[in-house]
């Protein structure tokens, strides 16, 4: 009897272990991971803001959709396209990974665009702006963007500068695919207004301040009356500080892309330095800095503070653009997921969500606007199909003395 009792106990223990194993396996299948492949080294402010925006939107649904828990896996590509490729390969090997959010930099997406589409990687872009990112050579297109599109950004910056009376712009651009795409759109927009550029200069990442001063002197000598700048935070700080140290007679107004807002620009360029320069940059037309925030915006900010340990107040969101776009894009994705029935099969669910994103049935109320079918099926005849925003959502901004961004021609917080 003692032996039988012992065997019975072992049998119960075995059954318990077996049940626990299967239970954990079932639970594992009820979890999906969102990869965030971004630059957490050189452009950490933008990447952290994107993470905060995703986290906040997920928190609104308790981090669960249809019984599946959604969590974020942070991957730092350090602005390196090869490192980004390895992160994408890791995503493909991860059976629980369902989608990837990208960061500020366009070059990693441009370099890996074919890999993304060929491998059906569901990629959501809340910042990187280069025009070709969402334009595939075939109908196989897995990249969706809710951000500024450089097909329009260069035109918008150019048109706003012309409205302000400038007629001799000089293009100062980083020597990357992002910079080159802006050269094309800016030049074309100016040509349509019968304006020629005073010149074009290129710079590399890590440009030094002495070289920046040489370029700025050359630009002034060209007869230019404004500089169109396309670069990121580090290089933006170098050029602004270089100009601030030059004689006032060398100073020119700068109309910039928004790359300068994605890092620690305000730490490297003091308010007193910025005060010496006429600097404006493109943004989208929502800001939490408003005296008449909507009920939705107030609720989102409260959830952000509650769900992100690194947000105690609005000032802790260092790159609001990343937060705003990531929040809205995650809301759109959640709506798409709720339109289908998740199966637990990663590839099948990716296909379902991709289809739903292109055929969204219900409007989604976001911070920038209410989205009515923001994406449609992509084809070479519909090149804007995977673009959620238009120039109607753009604005120009400037830094305030307390390092916040003030929108200059926004339509307002109209949600």
N, C-alpha and C positions, 0 to 999 in steps of 0.2 A: 504493500500500500504506500509505503514511504517513497518507493521508486516511482510509482505511478503519479503520486502527488507532485514529486519533483519534476517529472516529465511534463505534467499538466502546467506547472508554473512556467517552465521554459517555453512551452507552446504559447502560453498567453503573452509572455515577454516578446517572443518572436513576432506574434501577430501585432502587438503594440508597435514594435519597431517598424514592421512592414506598413502598418497604417500611417504611422508618422511620416515615413518616407514618401508614400503616395500623397499624403496630405500636403507635404512641403512641395512636392512636384507640381501639384495642382495649383498651389499658391504661387509658385514661381511662374507658372504660365499666365497668371493673372496680373502680371506686372509688365509694364513697358517703359523703356528708357528713352529719353530725349537727349541726344548728344548736342553739346554746344561747342562747336569747333571755332575758336576765336583766339585773338591775341591777348592773353592775360599778362603779358610782359611789357611790351612797348606801348600798348593802347588799352591798358587795364580798365580805365574808367568806362570806356564804351562797352567792353565785354562784360564787366560787372553789372552795368545798367541793363544790358540785354538779359542777363541771368535774372536780375531782379524783376524785370517785366514778365518773363515767363513764369517765374515762381508766383508772382502775384495773381496772374490769371488762373493758374492751376489751383491756388489756394481758394479761389472763389467757388470751385467745385469740389473742395475737400481733397484735392490731388487724386481723385478717383473719377473715372468715366466708364460707365457700363460695368462696374465692378472691377475694372483694371486700375491698379495703382500706377500713376505716372511719376517718374522721378527724373532729375537732370544729372547727366554725367558731363563734367567740365573737362574739355580737352584744349590745351594751350598749344596752338601751332606757332606762336612767336613770330607771326608774319612771314612764315616760311612755307612755301607751296609744297615742298617735299614732306615736311612734317604734317601738313594738312592732309596730304595723300595717305600717309600712314594712319592718321586718325580715321579717315574714311574707310580704309581697309579694316581697321579694328571694328568699326561700325558694322561692316558686312559680316564679320565673324561673330558678332554678338547677337544671339537669337532673340534677345529681349529688346534690342534697339529698333525703334520704328521710324524715327525721323531725326534730321540734323538741322539745327539752327546755325547759321553762319554769323560772322562778326563784321567789323568795320572794313577790313581790307578786301579789295577787289581782286588783286593778283592771285591769291590761292584759288578763288572760284574760277577765274579765267583759265588758269593752268589746268584745273581738274574738271572742267565742265563736261568734257566728253566722258571721262571716267564716271562722273555722277550720273549722267543720263544713260550710259551704256549699262550701268549696274542698277538702275532703277532706285537710286537713293533719293528718298523724299527729302528735299532740302528747302528750308524756309529762310529767306534772306530779309532781315529787319534793318539792314544798314548799307552794306556794300552797294555802290551806286553805278559801277561801270555798265554801260548800255548792253554789251553783248551777253552779259550773265544770263539773262532770261530769254535770249534769242537762240534757239537751237537750229542746227542745219537740217534737222528732220523733225517730224511730228513727235518724236520721242523726247519729251521735255519734262523733267522732274523738278525744276527749280522755280519756286514761286517767290515773288518779292513784294513786300509792303515797305516801301522806302522811296527815296528820291531815285529817279532813273536819269542817268546822264544823257540819255537821248533828249531829255527835256531840260536838265539842270543847266547845261551850258547856255541854252537859249534863254532860260529864265534869268540867269545872272547877267547875261549880255543885255537883255531887254530892260532890266531894272537900271543898269548903269546908263544906258542910252536915255532913259526917262529922266535920270538925274543930270543930264547934260554932257556926259562924257562922250568924246568922239575919237580918241586916240588910245585905245586900250593896248596894253602890252601883256602877253601871256607868259606867266612864270609857272612852269608845270613840272611836277615830278616825272622822272623818266621811267614810267611804268605803263602797263596797258590802261590803267585808270587815267593817267595824265594824257595819253595819246587819244583816248576816246573823247576827252574833253576838248582837246585841240580841234578835233573835227567838228564837234557840235558848236563850239563857240565861234569858230571861223565861219561856219555856214550861217549861223544866226546873224553875225555882223555883216556878212556879205549881202544878206537879204535886206539889210538896212543901209546898204551902200557904204559901209564902213570897213576900212582895211586896218589890220592890226599894225601897231607901230613896231612889232617884232615878237619873237618867241625865244625864250631861254628855257633850258632844261636843267634839272638838278637831280642828284641822287640822294637816297636816304643817307642821313648822317652828314649832310653838307655842313661845312664849318662856317663860323661867323665871318671870318675874313673874306672867304670866297663869296659869301652872301653880300657883303658890302661892295665888292667889285661888281657883282651882277646888278645891284641896285643903282650904282653910279652909272653903269652902262645903260640901264633902262631909262634913267632920267635924261641922259644925253640923247636918247632916241627921239625925244620930243613927246613921249607918252604923257597922257594926263590921268591915267588910272592903271592899276595893275590888277589883272585877273589871276588869282593865285589858286592852284590846285596842289594840295599837299596835306600831310598829316600834322598832328600836334607838335612833334619834335621839330620838324623842319619849319613849321609855321612860327614857332617860338624863336627859332634862330633868325629868320628873316625880319620879324617884327622888332626884336631886340637890336638887330643890326641897323635897321632903319632909325630906330629911336636914338641910337648913338651917332648917327650921321647928322650933319648940319640940317637945319629946318628947310633950307633951299633944295635939298635932295629928296625930301619927303613927298610921297605920292599917295593918294587914296588907294585902298586895297579892297577889292570885292572878291571874296574867297568862297571856295567850296567849304563844306562843313567838316572836312577831315580834321581841321584844327581843334574841333570841339570834343574829339574822342579820347584825348589823353589828359595830361596834366598841364595843359597850356597856361591856365590861369596861375599855376604855381611858378611857372618859369617866366611869365611875363606879368609883372606887377601892374596894378591898376594905374599907377602913375606913369608907367611906360606906355600902357595902352592909350592913356589920355592924349599922348602926343600924336597918335596915328588915327586917321580916319579909316576904321576897319569895320566892314560889314560882311556877313556870310549867310549863305542859304540855309534855310531850315524848313521844317514843315509847320503847319499853322495851328498847332496847339501847344500851350505851355501851362504848367501848373502855377506859374507866377501870374496871378490874375486876382483882381478884387471881386470878380463875380464867377468863381468856379461853379460849375454845374454840380448837381447832386451826385451824378455818376463820378465825376472827377474827385470829389471829396471822399466818396466811398472807396474808390481805387487807392487813393493815397492812404486812407486808414488801413486798408487791407495790406498795403505794401509795408507799412510800419509794423503791423502785427505779424506778418509772415516772413519778414527778412530781418535777421538779427543785426545786420549792418546798416539798417535804416532806422534812425530814431526821429528824424525830421526831414523835411523836403531837401534841405541842403546836402543830405547824405546821398542823394541821387546825383552823381557827379556829371553824368551825360544823359540828360533827360530824353534826348532823341532816341537813344537806344532803348530806354525803358518804355517810352510811349509806343514805338513801333513794335517792339517785342510783345508788349501787352496786347495790342490790337491784333497782331498776327496770331498769337496763341488763342485769342478768343475766336478768331475765324477758324482755326484748326479744330478747336473744341466743337464748334458748331458742325463742322464737316464730319467729325467722328460720330457725333450724335445723330447724324443723318443716315448712318449705316449701322450694321450689326457687327461688332467686333467678334472674330472667330477664335482668336488666340494663335492663328497661323500668321506669322509675321509678314510673309510675302503677300498673302491674300489680303491682309488688313492694310498693308501699304497701298495695294492696288485700289482697294475700296475708298480709302481716304483721298488718294489722288483724284479719283473720279468725282468724289463728293466736293472737293475743292473747286473743281471746274464746273460743277453743277449745283452750287449752293442754293438751297430753296428758301431759307429763312434769312431775313435781314439780321445783321450783327451790329449791335450798338457799341462803338469803340470810342476812344478819346478823340481821335482825329475827325471821325465822321461815323455815320451809320452806313455799313457796307451792304449794298444790294448786289449780290453776285459779283464780287470783286474779281474773280478769275473765270475764264472761259476756256474751252478746248483750244489748244495751241495748234497753229499751222503757220506756214511761211506767209500766208496771206493775212494772218492775224498776229502780228509781231508783238502787240501789246497785251496779248491774252493772259499772261502771267504777271501783269503789273496791277497792283491794287490801287495805286494812287496816280493822280494826274497833276498838272501844273496848278489846278485849282486849289490843291492842298499845300502849295509852296508859299514861303514867306522869306523875307530877309530879316536877319537878327543882328544884334550887337551885344557885347559884354557890358554889364553894368559895373559900377565901382566895387560892388560886393560879390563879383564873380558869377553873377547869374546871367542868363540870356534873356534879353528883352526883344520881343518880336516887333518889327517896325511896321509891317503892312499886313498883319494877320487879319483873317476874316473873323477872328475871335473864337472863344470857347463856346461853340454853338450847340453843344450836346444837351 
